[in-house]
Amino acid sequence: MTRLHELSATELIARYRERSLSPVEVTRAVLDRIAAWEPHLHATYALDADAALASARVSEARWLRHVSAGENVGALEGVPAMIKENIATTGTPVPLGTAATELVPALRDAPPAARLREAGAVVLGKTTMPDYGMLSSGLSSFHGLTKNPWDLARNPGGSSAGAAAGVAAGYGPLHLGTDIGGSLRLPAGWCGIFTLKPSLGRIPIDPPYAGRVAGPMSRTVADAALMMGVLAQPDDRDTTSLPTQSIDWQRLERDVAGLRIGLMMDAGVGLPVDAEVAAAVEAAAKQFEAAGARVERIAPFMTRTMFDGMDDFWRMRAWLDISALREERRARILPFIVAWAKRGATLSGERVFRGYSQMAAMRDAAVAACRPYDVVLSPTSPIVAYAAELPSPTDDPERPFEHIAFTLAFNMSEQPAASIDCGQTAAGLPIGLQIVGRRHDDLGVLQMARAWEAMRPAPAPWPEPPAP
């Protein structure tokens, strides 16, 4: 029998509507699940059980009035949710994963957090991230070391580290993360969950920044689609947000027969693709082909100039922030981050400008490469989850981003891209399949992910916490 913490958001809403479940009992069950896992995972920040249960009681009353008197309820009414800590929530400090931050309570909810609350979600608390979100790792100078529930010796990835680990461990069906170079998709791939990095501006965010998006993280495509219907609402705090569109986010079923799919197995730069990762992604492509799609291999378009240029730009941006801190604050940042950023101080203005220009070069190359196809498939990451204590797979601040070559360009190109589980290694580690769509075709990416979800072999059972 399915346990309460395992129920999807869509299942919970159906059960609430028929009055066979209460938001209060579900919230208690999820809090119990967190209590069992959290000593091992360290995936939460500002977890507030009392506030969550109070919110669940309000939702319970709303559902009772809805059933008896037809009162409206929110689209996520009574569904447990968690929010990445860099998305502001009223009254909670935003440490940005680093002990260098002076902790000041946020004055208001950022747009994605506000939309979740307005829709009736029961917010349990926040989830962890590494320093400044600049690592694909669960390592942080502020939070405890976040680990991967599939193997506690492994990294969940980042920067949406706690969210990905929490979804896999059963910390409620709905989680919200962010992504600027792979921070939703990489941890989703390494933790075996689903995520959508939406088109830039699809989900308003504050503060906005080139390539930065918020996105849903969940166990099912349908739950992510449910979140998109809530999150893709206007908010003028995001000056990059897209115009409001009427999108039926629940229209997930799509016949893949006749679709043209690109398959990219070489990013052009970065780490080589592990054999088990390559085999799983190619097997997925063959299943799409068997379902009637035309699959064509596409050449890599990322170059070392693009990759290193973005690294230069990000180093300088990070160093400007870090160098402005008082020395005692700066000393609290992870040494890896400081070592990486510090070279920004030696870069010329011309070199930084040329680095910044690689954002446009990536966008042009990515859009051109994807233009002939309905979607493009690739590995989410060339490798599987690496050692938990490391800041990056290379553990080298001079080569920190070699694992993000498949994800980075699609932030710069503003295209929607999802990661969905497509198998496991012999050692039981998840492998992520990236699905990339044309600019602004977020629904198309969700539909292709749903098609894969329906045709893929049955995934492994979700991990369980160690015995007490």
C-alpha positions in Angstrom: 0.0 0.0 0.0 1.3 3.5 -0.9 2.5 5.4 2.1 1.3 9.0 2.6 4.7 10.6 1.9 4.9 8.7 -1.4 1.7 10.1 -2.8 2.0 12.6 -5.7 0.5 16.1 -5.5 -2.1 15.1 -8.1 -3.1 12.0 -6.0 -3.3 14.1 -2.9 -5.6 16.6 -4.4 -7.9 13.9 -5.6 -7.9 12.3 -2.2 -8.6 15.6 -0.5 -11.5 16.3 -2.8 -13.1 12.9 -2.0 -12.3 13.5 1.8 -10.4 10.2 2.1 -7.3 12.2 3.3 -6.6 15.3 5.2 -3.7 17.8 4.7 -2.9 17.5 8.4 -2.3 13.8 8.3 -0.3 14.1 5.1 1.8 16.9 6.5 2.5 14.9 9.7 3.5 11.9 7.6 5.9 13.9 5.5 7.4 15.5 8.7 7.9 12.0 10.1 9.7 11.0 6.9 12.0 14.1 7.1 12.7 13.2 10.7 13.8 9.7 9.7 16.1 10.9 6.8 17.4 14.2 7.9 20.1 13.1 10.4 21.7 11.4 7.3 20.9 13.8 4.5 21.1 17.3 6.0 18.8 18.6 3.2 16.7 21.2 5.1 17.0 24.7 6.3 14.5 26.6 8.5 12.2 23.6 8.7 9.2 24.7 10.7 6.9 21.9 11.7 4.6 24.0 13.8 4.0 26.5 11.0 3.5 23.7 8.5 0.9 22.0 10.6 -0.9 25.3 11.2 -1.0 25.9 7.5 -2.2 22.3 6.9 -5.1 22.9 9.4 -6.1 26.0 7.4 -6.1 23.9 4.2 -8.1 21.1 5.9 -10.8 23.7 6.8 -10.8 25.1 3.2 -11.3 21.6 1.7 -14.1 20.9 4.1 -15.8 24.1 3.1 -15.1 23.3 -0.6 -16.8 19.9 -0.3 -19.8 21.1 1.7 -20.4 24.6 0.2 -18.4 24.7 -3.0 -15.9 27.3 -1.8 -12.9 27.6 -4.1 -9.6 26.1 -3.0 -6.1 26.7 -4.4 -4.6 24.6 -7.1 -2.1 23.2 -4.6 -4.3 23.4 -1.5 -2.8 21.3 1.3 0.1 19.8 -0.7 3.4 19.8 1.2 6.1 21.8 -0.5 9.7 23.0 0.1 11.6 26.0 -1.3 15.3 26.4 -2.0 16.8 28.8 0.5 17.9 31.4 -2.1 14.3 32.0 -2.9 13.2 34.5 -0.3 10.4 33.7 2.1 9.0 36.3 4.5 10.8 36.4 7.9 13.5 33.9 7.0 17.1 34.9 6.4 18.6 34.0 3.0 22.2 32.8 3.7 22.9 31.8 0.0 24.6 28.7 1.3 27.5 30.6 2.8 28.6 31.4 6.4 29.8 34.8 5.1 26.2 36.1 4.8 24.9 38.4 7.6 21.5 36.8 8.5 18.7 39.3 8.0 15.1 38.1 7.7 13.6 38.6 4.3 10.9 41.2 4.1 8.7 39.4 1.6 8.3 36.3 -0.5 10.0 36.2 -3.8 7.6 35.6 -6.7 7.8 31.8 -6.9 7.3 31.5 -3.1 4.4 33.9 -3.2 2.7 31.8 -6.0 3.0 28.6 -4.0 1.5 30.1 -0.9 -1.3 31.8 -2.9 -2.1 28.4 -4.4 -2.5 26.9 -0.9 0.7 24.8 -0.7 1.8 23.8 2.8 5.4 25.2 3.0 7.4 23.0 5.3 10.6 25.1 5.1 13.6 25.6 2.9 16.2 23.4 1.4 20.0 23.6 1.3 22.5 24.9 -1.3 26.3 25.4 -1.6 28.0 28.8 -1.2 26.5 31.4 -3.5 25.0 28.5 -5.6 28.3 28.3 -7.5 28.9 24.5 -7.0 27.2 21.4 -8.3 27.6 20.0 -4.8 25.9 19.6 -1.4 29.0 21.1 0.2 28.4 24.4 2.1 30.1 26.6 4.7 26.7 27.3 6.2 24.6 24.1 6.0 25.6 20.6 6.9 27.0 18.4 4.1 24.0 17.4 2.0 24.2 13.8 0.8 22.6 11.7 -1.9 19.8 9.3 -0.5 20.8 6.7 -3.1 24.2 6.4 -1.6 25.2 8.5 1.4 28.9 8.5 0.3 27.8 10.4 -2.9 26.9 13.9 -3.7 23.4 15.0 -4.6 24.7 17.7 -6.9 23.8 21.3 -6.8 23.1 24.0 -6.4 19.6 22.8 -5.7 21.1 20.1 -3.5 18.7 19.8 -0.7 15.7 20.0 -3.0 16.9 17.1 -5.2 17.8 15.0 -2.2 14.5 15.8 -0.5 12.4 14.8 -3.5 14.2 11.4 -3.8 13.9 10.9 0.0 10.2 11.7 0.2 10.2 15.2 1.7 6.9 16.0 0.1 6.0 15.9 -3.6 6.7 19.5 -4.6 10.0 21.3 -4.4 11.2 24.5 -5.9 14.8 25.1 -7.0 16.8 27.5 -9.3 19.2 27.0 -12.2 21.8 29.2 -13.9 24.1 26.6 -15.5 22.6 23.2 -14.5 21.6 23.7 -10.8 18.1 22.1 -11.3 19.0 19.4 -13.8 22.4 18.2 -12.5 21.1 17.3 -9.0 17.8 16.0 -10.5 19.9 13.6 -12.7 22.1 12.5 -9.9 19.1 11.9 -7.5 16.8 10.2 -10.1 14.0 12.8 -10.0 12.3 15.1 -12.5 12.8 18.8 -13.1 12.1 21.4 -15.7 14.4 24.3 -16.2 11.8 26.6 -17.9 12.4 29.2 -20.6 14.0 32.3 -19.2 11.2 34.5 -17.8 8.5 31.8 -17.8 8.5 31.8 -14.0 9.1 35.3 -12.6 12.0 35.5 -10.1 13.6 38.1 -8.0 16.3 39.1 -8.5 16.4 38.3 -12.2 19.7 37.6 -13.9 20.9 36.4 -17.3 20.2 32.6 -17.5 18.7 32.4 -14.0 15.4 30.6 -13.6 13.3 28.9 -10.9 11.8 25.6 -11.6 9.8 22.6 -10.2 11.4 19.5 -8.8 9.2 16.4 -8.3 9.0 12.7 -8.7 6.5 12.9 -11.6 6.1 15.0 -14.7 2.4 15.6 -13.8 3.4 17.2 -10.5 5.9 19.5 -12.2 3.2 20.5 -14.7 0.8 21.2 -11.8 3.4 23.5 -10.3 4.0 25.3 -13.7 0.3 26.3 -13.8 0.9 28.1 -10.5 4.4 29.4 -10.9 4.1 30.8 -14.5 1.9 33.7 -13.3 2.9 37.4 -13.8 5.0 39.4 -11.3 6.4 42.7 -12.3 9.4 42.4 -10.0 11.0 40.3 -12.7 11.8 42.7 -15.6 12.7 39.7 -17.8 9.5 37.8 -17.4 7.6 36.6 -20.5 4.1 37.9 -21.3 1.3 35.9 -19.8 0.2 33.0 -22.0 -2.7 30.7 -21.9 -1.0 27.3 -21.6 -2.9 24.1 -20.7 -0.1 22.6 -18.5 -2.2 19.5 -17.9 -2.2 18.6 -21.7 0.7 16.2 -21.3 -0.1 13.3 -23.6 1.5 13.5 -27.0 2.2 11.0 -29.8 6.0 11.0 -30.5 5.5 9.2 -33.9 6.9 11.4 -36.7 8.7 13.8 -34.4 12.3 14.7 -35.3 14.7 14.2 -32.3 18.3 15.2 -32.1 20.7 13.1 -30.0 23.8 14.8 -28.7 26.2 12.5 -27.0 29.3 14.7 -27.2 29.1 18.2 -25.7 32.4 19.3 -27.4 34.1 20.2 -24.1 34.2 18.9 -20.6 34.5 15.5 -19.0 34.0 12.4 -21.3 30.7 10.6 -21.0 30.8 7.5 -18.8 30.0 4.3 -20.6 27.0 3.5 -18.4 25.6 7.0 -18.9 26.1 6.8 -22.7 24.4 3.3 -22.8 21.3 4.5 -20.8 20.8 7.7 -22.9 21.3 5.8 -26.2 18.8 3.2 -25.0 16.3 5.9 -24.3 16.8 7.3 -27.8 16.2 3.9 -29.3 12.9 3.6 -27.4 11.7 7.0 -28.9 12.8 5.6 -32.3 10.8 2.4 -31.7 7.8 4.6 -30.9 8.0 6.2 -34.3 10.3 9.2 -33.8 13.2 10.0 -36.2 16.4 10.2 -34.2 19.5 11.8 -35.7 22.8 12.4 -34.0 23.9 16.0 -33.9 27.4 17.4 -33.7 28.7 19.2 -30.6 28.5 22.9 -30.6 30.1 24.0 -27.4 33.7 25.2 -27.7 36.5 25.7 -25.2 36.4 29.4 -25.9 32.7 29.6 -24.9 33.3 27.5 -21.8 36.4 29.3 -20.6 34.9 32.7 -21.4 31.9 32.1 -19.2 34.3 30.9 -16.5 36.2 34.1 -16.7 33.0 36.2 -16.5 31.6 34.3 -13.5 35.0 34.4 -11.7 35.1 38.2 -12.0 31.4 38.6 -10.9 32.0 36.4 -7.9 35.3 38.1 -7.0 33.6 41.6 -7.0 31.1 40.3 -4.5 33.6 38.4 -2.3 36.2 41.2 -2.3 33.7 43.6 -1.0 33.2 41.6 2.2 35.1 42.3 5.4 38.0 40.0 5.9 36.4 38.1 8.7 33.3 37.4 6.6 35.4 36.4 3.6 37.3 33.9 5.7 34.1 32.0 6.2 33.5 31.1 2.6 34.5 27.7 1.3 38.2 27.9 0.3 37.4 26.3 -3.0 35.1 29.2 -3.9 37.6 31.8 -2.9 40.4 30.1 -4.8 38.2 29.9 -7.9 37.0 33.5 -7.7 40.3 35.1 -6.8 41.7 34.8 -10.3 39.0 37.2 -11.3 41.2 39.9 -9.8 43.9 39.3 -12.4 41.6 39.4 -15.4 41.7 42.4 -17.7 38.6 44.3 -18.7 39.0 43.1 -22.3 39.2 39.4 -21.2 36.1 39.7 -19.0 34.2 41.5 -21.8 35.1 38.7 -24.2 34.0 36.2 -21.6 30.7 37.9 -21.2 30.2 37.8 -25.0 30.3 34.0 -24.9 26.8 34.1 -23.5 25.6 35.3 -26.9 27.8 32.9 -28.7 26.4 30.0 -26.7 22.8 31.2 -27.3 23.4 31.4 -31.1 25.1 28.0 -31.3 22.5 26.2 -29.2 19.5 27.7 -30.9 21.0 26.9 -34.4 21.9 23.3 -33.3 18.3 22.6 -32.0 16.4 24.4 -34.8 15.8 21.4 -37.0 14.4 19.2 -34.2 11.3 19.1 -32.1 13.5 18.2 -29.1 17.1 17.3 -28.4 18.2 14.5 -26.1 21.5 14.3 -24.3 23.0 13.1 -21.0 22.1 15.5 -18.2 25.7 15.0 -17.0 28.6 13.0 -18.4 29.1 11.3 -15.1 27.1 9.9 -12.2 27.1 11.2 -8.6 30.6 11.7 -7.2 32.0 11.8 -3.7 29.9 13.6 -1.2 32.6 15.7 0.4 34.0 17.2 -2.9 33.0 20.7 -4.2 33.1 19.5 -7.8 33.9 16.3 -9.7 37.4 17.6 -10.6 38.1 19.0 -7.1 40.1 21.7 -9.0 39.2 25.4 -8.9 41.0 25.9 -12.2 38.7 23.3 -13.8 35.4 23.6 -11.8 32.8 23.3 -14.5 33.9 20.4 -16.7 30.7 18.5 -15.8 28.2 21.2 -16.9 28.9 21.2 -20.6 25.6 19.6 -21.5 23.5 21.9 -19.4 25.1 25.4 -19.4 24.3 26.4 -23.0 20.6 26.0 -22.6 20.6 28.6 -19.8 22.3 31.1 -22.1 20.0 30.2 -25.0 16.9 30.6 -22.8 15.5 27.2 -23.9 13.5 24.9 -21.7 15.3 21.8 -20.7 14.3 18.9 -18.4 16.1 16.1 -16.6 14.3 12.8 -16.1 15.6 9.5 -14.8 16.6 7.0 -17.5 18.2 4.2 -15.6 20.8 3.3 -13.0 24.4 2.1 -13.1 25.4 -1.3 -11.9 26.1 0.3 -8.5 22.5 1.6 -8.3 23.2 5.3 -9.1 20.7 7.3 -11.1 21.4 8.5 -14.7 19.7 11.6 -16.0 18.3 12.1 -19.5 18.2 15.8 -20.6 15.3 16.8 -22.9 15.7 20.2 -24.6 13.0 22.1 -26.4 12.8 25.1 -28.7 12.7 28.5 -27.0 9.5 29.0 -25.1 8.1 25.4 -25.8 8.0 24.5 -22.2 4.9 22.4 -22.6 6.5 20.5 -25.5 9.4 19.5 -23.2 6.9 18.4 -20.5 5.0 16.3 -23.1 8.2 14.6 -24.2 9.2 13.9 -20.6 5.8 12.4 -20.0 6.1 10.2 -23.1 9.4 8.9 -21.8 8.0 8.4 -18.3 5.3 6.2 -19.8 7.6 4.1 -22.0 10.7 3.7 -19.8 11.3 0.6 -17.8 10.0 0.6 -14.3 12.4 2.7 -12.1 14.0 1.3 -9.0 12.1 1.7 -5.8 12.9 5.0 -4.0 15.6 4.8 -1.3 14.8 4.2 2.3 16.5 5.8 5.3 19.1 3.7 7.2 17.8 1.5 10.0 17.9 3.2 13.4 
